[in-house]
Amino acid sequence: MESTPTILWALFFGSIGLGLFLYGRKQGSMVPKYCGVVLMVYPYFVPDVYWLVGVGVGLVALPYFWRA
């Protein structure tokens, strides 16, 4: 059973991932699109809340710093 903070962070990063995916698909940009997909999927595989937040923040920041 997952803890409440893990579920809430997963929902938060999944929502941001959906927004990035839709933005990347509309703009034709690969980096936001694939970061969005990873943000929606990775919470299923990361049970620790600290890793969940750390990886999520990194993936959210990636399209800002790496524009392709």
Summary of the structure (lengths in Angstrom):
residues: 68
radius of gyration: 11.9
end to end distance: 39.0
largest distance: 39.0
contacts: 201
relative contact order: 0.20
helix: 82%
strand: 0%
